[in-house]
Amino acid sequence: DIQMTQSPSSVSASVGDRVTITCRASQGISSSLAWYQQKSGKAPKLLIYAASSLQSGVPSRFSGSGSGTDFTLTISSLQPEDFATYYCQQANSFPLTFGGGTKVEIK
Amino acid sequence: EVQLLESGGGLVQPGGSLRLSCAASGFTFSSYAMNWVRQAPGKGLEWVSVISESGGVTAYADSVKGRFAISRDNSKNTLYLQISSLSAGDTAIYYCAKVRLRGDRACDIWGQGTMVTVYS
């Protein structure tokens, strides 16, 4: 199985800050990576697919990059509604696997 | 509106069984593979199972293989997950999720989840 390692596990940031979350796969997955946002008590929401493609309706302050084993999710200017937990997911092969999550908290 | 609505969760004793359902609307259900993903209280996301568009191909996480069975009824636009031989480790919110496109494994639509609690 492909292991996904996210860092940091949590980050404290202020509105307007630039936030970067990284995800590392235990083996190469090309660009088969998705990013999700999950708010408390809600279902996950797809933000990014194919490592860098923005899902329809997602604000452009979210961006993704990377290929192979190393990936990044960047929020260019953090907004109040962005405080949530973020997960990466490898979409290369079954079993699908998720990173452990990164909680973005208010500083 | 594209929507997934799970049902069937509840309280069950160890060793018990439940059948979860996921009703789809707003899209051509039979054109998309579907997944079940679960989340234990306070924990991260864990993929459980996938079924192909026609239902002919399925796959499972090792943690549930032999105990869970995924199926679908395209005439009813409904996905199912039969869960059995339950233990405390199966306590979780169970989400159904639609793949974004044929051949893709990112999930663009998720249901609100149904809670399964295994208690003794």
Interface residues (C-beta under 8 A of the other chain):
Chain A: S32 A34 Y36 Q38 K42 A43 P44 K45 L46 Y49 A50 Q55 Y87 Q89 A91 N92 F94 P95 L96 T97 F98 G99 G100 G101
Chain B: N35 V37 G44 L45 E46 W47 V50 A59 Y60 A61 D62 Y95 A97 R100 D104 R105 A106 C107 D108 W110 G111 Q112 G113
